[in-house]
Amino acid sequence: MRQVENPPNPYLKYSAEFLGEPPETKLEVFEETATRSMITKSFMPDRGDRYTVNCYRGCIHACTYCFARRYHEFLGYGAGTDFETKIVAKINAPEVLREDLRKTREKIPFLEFSFATDPYLPLEANYELTRKCLIVCKDFRMPVGIITKSPLVTRDLDILTKLNCTVFFSIPFPTTEKSKPFELYTPIPDVRFRAMKTLSEAGIKVGIGIAPIILGYNDSDIPALLEKAKDAGATKAFINLIHFDSDSIEQYFVQRLREKLPTQAEKIINQQKRERGGNLRHKTFADRAGKTEKWEIAVKLFDLHFRRLGFERFEKPQKPEEKALPVQQKLF
């Protein structure tokens, strides 16, 4: 078992350190019953309003770069191994989502599963919260987007084929060898590509998210990843540069990077600092994009093979047209 490794939580007034060896970590699952709303609204300058659904908090996949680690700190946990060993299941998620959509269906064009954790983490095999929420979306004829690293999504083909949906598979690395230093407990890339093909052959729109791009490590893999995705039936694709939203995520990522790739760590860290003006963290949303020629080359490489392979551009979902209220008629 791994030792407990959590950077200090900035939201806690006091912190504690173990005198000697810390205790072994173990998986703990908590059931949340006080969920009041399942739809979270956020805004992205390049996409506008987003409406997301998260049935779980924390993620067993344990990706070292995951931006959602900071949300675990809001619960009083750490952004390190707490994120992957203390998992919260919102067990009333389907009922709450149904009530949410009764009130807001006409205002929401599109729901995304998921934003803060993978909607198909291993616990989903037992809880089936994502599956039940997708059934709710089917009942309300709600278009859906899914981002996952798990082949478990193929279990729900019977529902997905009845939905207007697109499933993106996050596959930033082409091989298990390149994936493991950063994606500690995720299904291997080949398994994700096979799942992509299964969905595509069933008529589901699928895409690939090559995210994060870690310059000097996987940017040269962009053409191969796009080609494998195309062979698996993908019609959509996007890339994002790795980014860190908090000091604790940065600290955990660097610690794991030096542990897993000791000979490459400083090269990767220094390149990332060049993209952010000497920092690893970005200050604004606009700063998430890279600044150097190396990032520009990666973007051009993506665009070149994106066009060559015939991928489709992302189209922002439109809000449903608001129905005009009937004019009050006069009696005389």
BARODREN-68892 format. One record per residue (C-alpha): residue number from 1; residue in one letter; x, y, z. Coordinates in nm, 4 decimals. Layout:
BAPA    i  aa        px        py        pz
BAPA  NUM   A         X         Y         Z
...
This chain:
BAPA    i  aa        px        py        pz
BAPA    1   M    0.0000    0.0000    0.0000
BAPA    2   R    0.1118    0.3562   -0.0654
BAPA    3   Q    0.1829    0.6016    0.2113
BAPA    4   V   -0.0534    0.8909    0.2704
BAPA    5   E    0.0769    1.1797    0.0595
BAPA    6   N   -0.1296    1.4971    0.0750
BAPA    7   P   -0.0078    1.8550    0.0361
BAPA    8   P   -0.1352    2.0937    0.3065
BAPA    9   N   -0.5007    2.1835    0.2638
BAPA   10   P   -0.5222    2.5652    0.2275
BAPA   11   Y   -0.8778    2.5646    0.3629
BAPA   12   L   -0.7832    2.4137    0.6989
BAPA   13   K   -0.6545    2.6338    0.9810
BAPA   14   Y   -0.4492    2.3561    1.1407
BAPA   15   S   -0.2482    2.0705    0.9950
BAPA   16   A   -0.0805    1.7678    1.1484
BAPA   17   E    0.2285    1.5646    1.0724
BAPA   18   F    0.2986    1.2045    1.1662
BAPA   19   L    0.5883    1.1337    1.4020
BAPA   20   G    0.7346    0.8357    1.2232
BAPA   21   E    0.5765    0.6340    0.9420
BAPA   22   P    0.2228    0.7380    0.8406
BAPA   23   P   -0.0504    0.4733    0.8378
BAPA   24   E   -0.1205    0.2668    0.5286
BAPA   25   T   -0.3793    0.4079    0.2931
BAPA   26   K   -0.7023    0.2222    0.2258
BAPA   27   L   -1.0001    0.2840    0.0030
BAPA   28   E   -1.2914    0.4453    0.1847
BAPA   29   V   -1.6327    0.5032    0.0283
BAPA   30   F   -1.8754    0.7574    0.1704
BAPA   31   E   -2.2408    0.7931    0.0724
BAPA   32   E   -2.3704    1.1469    0.0395
BAPA   33   T   -2.7428    1.1845    0.0992
BAPA   34   A   -2.7759    1.5628    0.1309
BAPA   35   T   -2.7182    1.6517   -0.2349
BAPA   36   R   -2.9476    1.9421   -0.3229
BAPA   37   S   -2.8656    1.9858   -0.6922
BAPA   38   M   -2.6902    1.7731   -0.9512
BAPA   39   I   -2.6399    2.0355   -1.2224
BAPA   40   T   -2.3405    2.2659   -1.1875
BAPA   41   K   -2.3166    2.5712   -1.4106
BAPA   42   S   -1.9772    2.7093   -1.5076
BAPA   43   F   -1.8463    2.9431   -1.7736
BAPA   44   M   -1.5550    2.8997   -2.0129
BAPA   45   P   -1.4528    3.1922   -2.2366
BAPA   46   D   -1.4054    2.9684   -2.5400
BAPA   47   R   -1.7279    2.7697   -2.4935
BAPA   48   G   -1.9671    2.9799   -2.2911
BAPA   49   D   -2.1931    2.8266   -2.0273
BAPA   50   R   -2.1399    2.4625   -1.9333
BAPA   51   Y   -2.3798    2.2432   -1.7399
BAPA   52   T   -2.2160    1.9442   -1.5744
BAPA   53   V   -2.3241    1.6438   -1.3686
BAPA   54   N   -2.0950    1.4670   -1.1199
BAPA   55   C   -2.2248    1.1571   -0.9425
BAPA   56   Y   -1.9040    1.1033   -0.7442
BAPA   57   R   -1.6378    1.3034   -0.5641
BAPA   58   G   -1.2789    1.1823   -0.5905
BAPA   59   C   -1.1525    0.9321   -0.8467
BAPA   60   I   -0.9823    0.5950   -0.8124
BAPA   61   H   -0.7989    0.6429   -1.1435
BAPA   62   A   -0.5483    0.8627   -0.9536
BAPA   63   C   -0.4222    1.0680   -1.2489
BAPA   64   T   -0.1451    1.2832   -1.1058
BAPA   65   Y   -0.2365    1.5843   -1.3223
BAPA   66   C   -0.6105    1.5907   -1.2454
BAPA   67   F   -0.7365    1.9470   -1.1913
BAPA   68   A   -1.0322    1.8144   -0.9890
BAPA   69   R   -0.8063    1.7278   -0.6952
BAPA   70   R   -0.8584    2.0757   -0.5522
BAPA   71   Y   -1.2318    2.0111   -0.5087
BAPA   72   H   -1.1511    1.7404   -0.2548
BAPA   73   E   -0.9985    2.0092   -0.0356
BAPA   74   F   -1.3417    2.1716   -0.0084
BAPA   75   L   -1.4511    1.8578    0.1814
BAPA   76   G   -1.1614    1.8832    0.4256
BAPA   77   Y   -0.9573    1.6116    0.2517
BAPA   78   G   -0.6209    1.6381    0.0795
BAPA   79   A   -0.5489    1.6823   -0.2903
BAPA   80   G   -0.3040    1.3902   -0.2879
BAPA   81   T   -0.3857    1.0291   -0.2106
BAPA   82   D   -0.7067    1.1361   -0.0322
BAPA   83   F   -0.8459    1.2161   -0.3770
BAPA   84   E   -0.8134    0.8571   -0.4941
BAPA   85   T   -0.8824    0.6747   -0.1655
BAPA   86   K   -1.1724    0.8726   -0.0143
BAPA   87   I   -1.4547    0.8469   -0.2671
BAPA   88   V   -1.7965    1.0033   -0.2158
BAPA   89   A   -2.1007    0.8599   -0.3969
BAPA   90   K   -2.4054    1.0859   -0.4300
BAPA   91   I   -2.6543    0.8047   -0.3882
BAPA   92   N   -2.9622    1.0195   -0.4513
BAPA   93   A   -2.8176    1.1649   -0.7732
BAPA   94   P   -3.0826    1.0259   -1.0159
BAPA   95   E   -3.3745    1.1549   -0.8095
BAPA   96   V   -3.2162    1.4980   -0.7617
BAPA   97   L   -3.1295    1.5249   -1.1323
BAPA   98   R   -3.4872    1.4416   -1.2301
BAPA   99   E   -3.6151    1.7185   -1.0050
BAPA  100   D   -3.3530    1.9604   -1.1428
BAPA  101   L   -3.4578    1.8918   -1.5009
BAPA  102   R   -3.8243    1.9371   -1.4186
BAPA  103   K   -3.7373    2.2952   -1.3243
BAPA  104   T   -3.4652    2.3829   -1.5756
BAPA  105   R   -3.4981    2.1584   -1.8845
BAPA  106   E   -3.6055    2.4453   -2.1114
BAPA  107   K   -3.2990    2.6517   -2.0175
BAPA  108   I   -3.0294    2.3844   -2.0591
BAPA  109   P   -2.9134    2.2782   -2.4065
BAPA  110   F   -2.6660    2.0096   -2.3077
BAPA  111   L   -2.5403    1.8176   -2.0033
BAPA  112   E   -2.1824    1.6975   -1.9599
BAPA  113   F   -2.0830    1.3875   -1.7617
BAPA  114   S   -1.8492    1.4588   -1.5937
BAPA  115   F   -1.6458    1.7550   -1.4784
BAPA  116   A   -1.4807    1.6734   -1.1452
BAPA  117   T   -1.4446    1.2928   -1.1645
BAPA  118   D   -1.4738    1.0148   -1.4194
BAPA  119   P   -1.8428    0.9172   -1.4465
BAPA  120   Y   -1.7368    0.5553   -1.4984
BAPA  121   L   -1.4909    0.5038   -1.2147
BAPA  122   P   -1.4932    0.1414   -1.0886
BAPA  123   L   -1.7569    0.2052   -0.8185
BAPA  124   E   -2.0069    0.2833   -1.0935
BAPA  125   A   -2.0212   -0.0905   -1.1694
BAPA  126   N   -2.2055   -0.1351   -0.8389
BAPA  127   Y   -2.3772    0.1991   -0.7733
BAPA  128   E   -2.4959    0.2589   -1.1344
BAPA  129   L   -2.5522    0.6278   -1.0552
BAPA  130   T   -2.4300    0.7476   -1.3956
BAPA  131   R   -2.6465    0.4885   -1.5696
BAPA  132   K   -2.9556    0.5955   -1.3777
BAPA  133   C   -2.8839    0.9631   -1.4484
BAPA  134   L   -2.8532    0.8847   -1.8196
BAPA  135   I   -3.1966    0.7217   -1.8037
BAPA  136   V   -3.3285    1.0477   -1.6580
BAPA  137   C   -3.1694    1.2381   -1.9480
BAPA  138   K   -3.3339    0.9979   -2.1929
BAPA  139   D   -3.6734    1.0623   -2.0342
BAPA  140   F   -3.6232    1.4389   -2.0732
BAPA  141   R   -3.4672    1.4077   -2.4226
BAPA  142   M   -3.1591    1.5877   -2.2929
BAPA  143   P   -2.8506    1.5852   -2.5208
BAPA  144   V   -2.5485    1.4493   -2.3355
BAPA  145   G   -2.1707    1.4584   -2.3582
BAPA  146   I   -1.9516    1.2111   -2.1689
BAPA  147   I   -1.5779    1.2253   -2.0990
BAPA  148   T   -1.4272    0.9064   -1.9578
BAPA  149   K   -1.1179    0.6866   -1.9379
BAPA  150   S   -1.3178    0.3709   -1.8711
BAPA  151   P   -1.4511    0.0925   -2.0974
BAPA  152   L   -1.7349    0.0527   -1.8450
BAPA  153   V   -1.9239    0.3060   -2.0580
BAPA  154   T   -1.9957    0.0245   -2.3066
BAPA  155   R   -2.2222   -0.1338   -2.0447
BAPA  156   D   -2.4744    0.1435   -2.1092
BAPA  157   L   -2.5043    0.0998   -2.4849
BAPA  158   D   -2.8746    0.0225   -2.4480
BAPA  159   I   -2.9306    0.3738   -2.3099
BAPA  160   L   -2.6709    0.5631   -2.5136
BAPA  161   T   -2.8227    0.4466   -2.8423
BAPA  162   K   -3.1488    0.6154   -2.7390
BAPA  163   L   -2.9799    0.9444   -2.6501
BAPA  164   N   -2.8381    1.2306   -2.8514
BAPA  165   C   -2.4890    1.1867   -2.7090
BAPA  166   T   -2.1184    1.2095   -2.7816
BAPA  167   V   -1.8626    1.0116   -2.5822
BAPA  168   F   -1.5084    1.1437   -2.5583
BAPA  169   F   -1.2331    0.9129   -2.4400
BAPA  170   S   -0.9446    1.0839   -2.2641
BAPA  171   I   -0.6345    0.9192   -2.4138
BAPA  172   P   -0.3292    1.1449   -2.3906
BAPA  173   F   -0.0709    0.8660   -2.4193
BAPA  174   P   -0.0449    0.5955   -2.6897
BAPA  175   T    0.1083    0.3167   -2.4787
BAPA  176   T    0.0838    0.1733   -2.1297
BAPA  177   E    0.4508    0.2524   -2.0717
BAPA  178   K    0.3965    0.6245   -2.1362
BAPA  179   S    0.0644    0.6342   -1.9502
BAPA  180   K    0.1607    0.4738   -1.6193
BAPA  181   P    0.3790    0.7521   -1.4708
BAPA  182   F    0.0798    0.9885   -1.4858
BAPA  183   E   -0.2311    0.7658   -1.4959
BAPA  184   L   -0.1660    0.5314   -1.2065
BAPA  185   Y   -0.4810    0.3180   -1.2075
BAPA  186   T   -0.6590    0.3918   -1.5345
BAPA  187   P   -0.7462    0.1305   -1.7976
BAPA  188   I   -0.4611    0.0999   -2.0473
BAPA  189   P   -0.4846    0.3024   -2.3735
BAPA  190   D   -0.5573   -0.0002   -2.5957
BAPA  191   V   -0.8576   -0.0895   -2.3813
BAPA  192   R   -0.9918    0.2641   -2.4196
BAPA  193   F   -0.9488    0.2510   -2.7983
BAPA  194   R   -1.1354   -0.0813   -2.8104
BAPA  195   A   -1.4202    0.0679   -2.6096
BAPA  196   M   -1.4253    0.3641   -2.8484
BAPA  197   K   -1.4607    0.1293   -3.1425
BAPA  198   T   -1.7392   -0.0659   -2.9716
BAPA  199   L   -1.9422    0.2518   -2.9222
BAPA  200   S   -1.8720    0.3755   -3.2743
BAPA  201   E   -1.9859    0.0486   -3.4301
BAPA  202   A   -2.3074    0.0790   -3.2292
BAPA  203   G   -2.3752    0.4181   -3.3856
BAPA  204   I   -2.2597    0.6394   -3.0975
BAPA  205   K   -2.0647    0.9564   -3.1839
BAPA  206   V   -1.7181    0.9271   -3.0279
BAPA  207   G   -1.4135    1.1489   -2.9959
BAPA  208   I   -1.0691    1.1630   -2.8391
BAPA  209   G   -0.9388    1.4109   -2.5843
BAPA  210   I   -0.5593    1.4317   -2.6067
BAPA  211   A   -0.5344    1.6017   -2.2719
BAPA  212   P   -0.3167    1.6900   -2.1078
BAPA  213   I   -0.0376    1.7680   -2.3497
BAPA  214   I    0.2905    1.7530   -2.1570
BAPA  215   L    0.5411    1.9255   -2.3820
BAPA  216   G    0.8568    1.7250   -2.4289
BAPA  217   Y    0.6762    1.4035   -2.3328
BAPA  218   N    0.3651    1.3318   -2.5410
BAPA  219   D    0.3299    1.6182   -2.7926
BAPA  220   S    0.5064    1.4096   -3.0585
BAPA  221   D    0.2411    1.1388   -3.0108
BAPA  222   I   -0.0434    1.3593   -3.1391
BAPA  223   P   -0.0471    1.2194   -3.4987
BAPA  224   A   -0.0423    0.8560   -3.3829
BAPA  225   L   -0.3214    0.9163   -3.1293
BAPA  226   L   -0.5410    1.0868   -3.3887
BAPA  227   E   -0.4843    0.8047   -3.6359
BAPA  228   K   -0.5710    0.5365   -3.3785
BAPA  229   A   -0.8821    0.7299   -3.2807
BAPA  230   K   -0.9884    0.7646   -3.6430
BAPA  231   D   -0.9428    0.3915   -3.6957
BAPA  232   A   -1.1651    0.3355   -3.3916
BAPA  233   G   -1.4418    0.5505   -3.5388
BAPA  234   A   -1.3773    0.8881   -3.3733
BAPA  235   T   -1.5044    1.1965   -3.5553
BAPA  236   K   -1.4137    1.4634   -3.2973
BAPA  237   A   -1.0928    1.5558   -3.1145
BAPA  238   F   -0.9401    1.8215   -2.8923
BAPA  239   I   -0.6145    1.8949   -2.7077
BAPA  240   N   -0.5341    2.0886   -2.3898
BAPA  241   L   -0.2028    2.1873   -2.2362
BAPA  242   I   -0.1443    2.0566   -1.8837
BAPA  243   H   -0.2421    2.3138   -1.6220
BAPA  244   F   -0.2507    2.3434   -1.2439
BAPA  245   D   -0.5273    2.5304   -1.0630
BAPA  246   S   -0.3755    2.5262   -0.7150
BAPA  247   D   -0.0444    2.5037   -0.5327
BAPA  248   S   -0.1383    2.1672   -0.3819
BAPA  249   I   -0.2023    2.0056   -0.7210
BAPA  250   E    0.1249    2.1472   -0.8523
BAPA  251   Q    0.3097    2.0139   -0.5471
BAPA  252   Y    0.1579    1.6663   -0.5767
BAPA  253   F    0.2225    1.6476   -0.9527
BAPA  254   V    0.5880    1.7472   -0.9154
BAPA  255   Q    0.6382    1.4989   -0.6320
BAPA  256   R    0.4951    1.2126   -0.8373
BAPA  257   L    0.6804    1.3217   -1.1509
BAPA  258   R    1.0168    1.3115   -0.9763
BAPA  259   E    0.9283    0.9747   -0.8294
BAPA  260   K    0.8109    0.8127   -1.1539
BAPA  261   L    1.0358    0.9845   -1.4114
BAPA  262   P    1.3455    1.1009   -1.2230
BAPA  263   T    1.5590    1.1478   -1.5337
BAPA  264   Q    1.2958    1.3472   -1.7265
BAPA  265   A    1.1288    1.5413   -1.4468
BAPA  266   E    1.3363    1.8606   -1.4561
BAPA  267   K    1.3113    1.8861   -1.8345
BAPA  268   I    0.9318    1.8628   -1.8179
BAPA  269   I    0.9074    2.1088   -1.5285
BAPA  270   N    1.1335    2.3652   -1.6959
BAPA  271   Q    0.9416    2.3472   -2.0239
BAPA  272   Q    0.6133    2.3988   -1.8415
BAPA  273   K    0.7574    2.7015   -1.6596
BAPA  274   R    0.8586    2.8538   -1.9925
BAPA  275   E    0.4970    2.8239   -2.1084
BAPA  276   R    0.3743    3.0151   -1.8025
BAPA  277   G    0.6341    3.2890   -1.7664
BAPA  278   G    0.8432    3.1097   -1.5063
BAPA  279   N    0.5562    2.9468   -1.3124
BAPA  280   L    0.3896    2.6092   -1.3246
BAPA  281   R    0.0499    2.7515   -1.2317
BAPA  282   H   -0.1553    2.9728   -1.4591
BAPA  283   K   -0.3001    3.3004   -1.3329
BAPA  284   T   -0.6028    3.3362   -1.5621
BAPA  285   F   -0.8002    3.1178   -1.8011
BAPA  286   A   -0.6249    3.2832   -2.0948
BAPA  287   D   -0.2884    3.1847   -1.9444
BAPA  288   R   -0.3791    2.8163   -1.9665
BAPA  289   A   -0.2652    2.8176   -2.3298
BAPA  290   G    0.1054    2.7912   -2.3946
BAPA  291   K    0.3254    3.0909   -2.4787
BAPA  292   T    0.6266    2.9410   -2.6552
BAPA  293   E    0.6950    2.8220   -3.0064
BAPA  294   K    0.6978    2.4625   -2.8817
BAPA  295   W    0.3281    2.4860   -2.7890
BAPA  296   E    0.2480    2.6577   -3.1188
BAPA  297   I    0.4167    2.3693   -3.3033
BAPA  298   A    0.2064    2.1188   -3.1061
BAPA  299   V   -0.1129    2.3063   -3.1984
BAPA  300   K   -0.0125    2.3206   -3.5666
BAPA  301   L    0.0719    1.9494   -3.5587
BAPA  302   F   -0.2723    1.8759   -3.4166
BAPA  303   D   -0.4492    2.1000   -3.6708
BAPA  304   L   -0.2596    1.9461   -3.9623
BAPA  305   H   -0.3539    1.5881   -3.8799
BAPA  306   F   -0.7014    1.6902   -3.7593
BAPA  307   R   -0.7738    1.8220   -4.1105
BAPA  308   R   -0.5910    1.5388   -4.2876
BAPA  309   L   -0.7969    1.2746   -4.1091
BAPA  310   G   -1.1270    1.4593   -4.1515
BAPA  311   F   -1.2202    1.5272   -3.7905
BAPA  312   E   -1.5147    1.7567   -3.7195
BAPA  313   R   -1.4937    2.0909   -3.5387
BAPA  314   F   -1.6659    2.1290   -3.2045
BAPA  315   E   -1.9928    2.3174   -3.2293
BAPA  316   K   -2.1191    2.4977   -2.9246
BAPA  317   P   -2.4629    2.3625   -2.8255
BAPA  318   Q   -2.7344    2.6213   -2.8621
BAPA  319   K   -2.9850    2.7031   -2.5934
BAPA  320   P   -3.3421    2.6015   -2.6693
BAPA  321   E   -3.5455    2.8846   -2.8118
BAPA  322   E   -3.7462    3.0577   -2.5458
BAPA  323   K   -4.1163    3.0274   -2.6068
BAPA  324   A   -4.2928    3.3600   -2.6388
BAPA  325   L   -4.5545    3.4142   -2.3727
BAPA  326   P   -4.9104    3.4395   -2.5088
BAPA  327   V   -5.0448    3.7933   -2.5342
BAPA  328   Q   -5.3314    3.8647   -2.2985
BAPA  329   Q   -5.6435    3.9127   -2.5104
BAPA  330   K   -5.8939    4.1874   -2.4390
BAPA  331   L   -6.2474    4.0903   -2.3552
BAPA  332   F   -6.3965    4.3887   -2.5488
